[in-house]
Amino acid sequence: MLDNIRIAVATYTNTLPFLKGLQTSSTISSDAELLMDYPSACAEKVIRNEADLGIIPIQALLDIPNYHIVGDYCIGSDGEVDSVFIFSKVPIEEVKVLRLDPQSKTSNGLARILFKYFWRKDVDVVLAGEADAEVLIGDRTFGQKSKHAYAYDLGACWKEFTGLPFAFAVWAANKELPATFETEFNDALAYGLTKMDEVIADLPTLPNFDFDDYLRNKLDFRLTDEKRQAIARYLELYQTL
């Protein structure tokens, strides 16, 4: 087995069940190092070989030569996800300038795909500064929908566009890992999902946001064949932008 396998793990709430399993596993805790960061930074660690394995936004798979998806789980949804949005000052058909989220890779690409192929509208894209609308992902969106004139859930929009669920991020490695480690890693992820009660009990109370509904109903952690189809469809469309 490789010594000290480095695993990049996002610090968002949607990864907490997986983190629970990884921290509980005696094999993972003895044979691996957990590197905590936000999603796009996790991807950069794997791309630069500063980590061997990570929860990788699917758009970043294009930047990992010979990437290898590990295990049976992902960060996904089958429709509304409630943590990946375009927040807008105007209706979507009136948006002229879209500001991207620096913490995102996949969702920035998803927003651009939806503008081009679903809403069929050309927009200017900026990384900072004034904009009619912005992409925002993760915990920073919790309870924020009511504070914006318009909120477009990108999981729901993708479902309406394609009829498919979506996988925002998968566990992927930049090298071949020992089969025994991959099995134990997958088992740890599965175990973490059985501890959802404990994960939710440790979360704070937030106004206008239901953690129980988010983790149990909005997120779908299974990497199904349909989600694999969605990944392939996304990557195909992304490369046309």
N, C-alpha and C positions, 0 to 999 in steps of 0.2 A: 504494500500500500504506500502511496505517496505520503511523505511526512508533511504534517501541518497543512492540509488542504485549506486554501483561503476561500471563504464564502462571503460574497458581497450581499448584504441584506438591507432592503429599504427600511427606513424608519417610520413609514406611514402605518396608520392603524390597520390597513388592509393586509399587512404582512404579519401582524401580531400572532395570529394562530400558528403560522408556520414557525415563527421565532420561538413560540412556546415549545413546540415539538423539538426544534433543534437544540434549545438550551436544556431540555430534559433528557435528551439522548446521551447516554454515557459514551457511545461510540463517537458521536459528533463532537462532544465536548473534549474528548481525549485526542482525536485525530484531525481536528479542524480548528480554524480561527475564524470568528465571525467579524466581518468588517461592516460597520453600520454607516449608511449614507442615504441621500435621497436618490430616486430611481435613475435619473440620467447619470449621476456620479457612479452608481453601482455599475452601470454599463461601461463607463469609461475605465473603471478598474479592470474589468474583464478584457476589454479591448486592448489595454496597455499591458496586460499580463501582470497586473498588480493583484489580481485575484484569479483563481482557477475556475470558479463557478459563481454564479450570482443570479438574482432575480432580475431578468433582463427585459427592458421594454422591447417589444417585438421589432420596432423599427431599427433598433441597434443590432439586430441579428445580421443585417446587411454589412456591418462593419467588423464582424468576427469571422475570419476565414475558418471554414470547416467546423462551424459551431455544432454543438451536440446538445439537443434538448434532453434534460434529465428529469425522469419521474413522470408522474401522472397528474400533476397539479399545476395551477397557474393562478394569476390574478385576472379574473374575468367576470363577465356578466351575460345574462340572456335578456337584453333590453336595458331598462333604466339601471344605472350604476350608482348615481347619487354622489359621485365624488370626482367626476370629470365633466367639465362644463365649458361652454362658451357663455360668458356673461356679457350682455350687450346693452348699450344705451338706446338702441333702435331695433326694430324688427330685422330679422336676419336678411331679408331682401334689400334692406337699406344700408347694410354694412359696407363701408368702403375701405377701412383700415382695421386689420386684425393684429393684436399684439400677442405674441407667443409666450408660453410659460418657460422660463429658463430651467425649471426643474423637470421638464418633460421632454421626451423624445416621441414616443408613440402618439400621444394625444395631440401634439402639435401637428404631426403628419395626418392624423385622423381628421382634424379640423380642416386642413387644406384639401384632403380628399373629398370631404363632404361638400365644401364650397364648390369644388370643381364639378363633381359628378352627381351630387344629390340636389344641392340648391342651384347648381349651374350658374354660378356668379363669380366674376373675377374680383379679387380683393387685393389690396396691397398688404404685405406682411412685414411687421416690424418686430424687433426684439426689445425695444424700449420706446418710451415717449408716448405721445397722445395717440389714442385709437378709439374707434367706435365700439369695439368689442375686444375681449381678451379671452385667451385660453387659461383656465386655472384648474389645477388638479390636486387631489389628495386632501389632507386634513385641513388645509387652508380654506376649503370650500364648505366645510361643515357649518350648517345653519346660515349660509350666506345667500341662498336663493331669493329670499324675500327682500334683500337689500338692493337688488338689481331690477331694472325695468324688465329685462328679458333674460331668461336662463334656459339654455339648450343643453340637455343631457346628451352627451355624445354616445353613450351606450345605447340609449333609446333611438337616437338618430341613425346609427349604424344598423340597428335591427330593422328599422323602417326601410332603409335603403337596400339592404341585402337579404333580409329574412334570416340572417345568421346571428348567433351569439358572437361575443367578441372576447379575445384574450389580450389584455393590455400588456401583460408581462408573463414570461415563462422562466423556469429555471434552466439555465444553459451554461455549458462549459466551453472553454476554449481549447481543450485538450481531452484526450481519452482518460477517463478516470477508472479506477478499479471497479469491477462489477459488484464486488461485495460492498464497497462504499456506496455505490449508487443505490443498491437495495436498501441499505441501512438509512441512507438519506431520505429515500422515498417513504420508508416506514416512519421516520421521524416527522415528516410533513403530515402524514395521515394521522399520526397520534395527536399532533397539535390541533387538528381540526376536531378531534373528539373532546377537546378541552375548551370549547367555545364558551361555556358557562363561566369558567374561571377568567378567561380573557375579558369578557364583557363586564364581569364584576369589578375588575380592576380599572375600568375606564371612568372618566369623570362624567358628570351630568352636564350636558350642553343645551342651551335653549334652541328650540327649533331643529333638533337633530336627534334621531333615534338610533343609537349604536346597535341595539339588538336587531332591529329591522335591517340595518345596513349590512351587518356581518352575516346574518342568517338568510336574508332574502334578496338583497340587492346584489351582493357578490356571489359568484358561482366559481368555486375553486377547482372544479374538475376540468382537466384538459381532455375534452371529448374530441371525437372525430370532426364534429361540426366546428369546434373552435380551431382545430388544425386547418380546416378549410378556410376559415375566416383569416387566419394568419397568412395563408398563401394568397388569398384575395387582396388583403391589405398590402402585402409586400409587392404584389404585381402592380397595384394602382399607385403605390407610393413612388415607384420608379418611373412613372409617367409624369410626375409633377415637374 
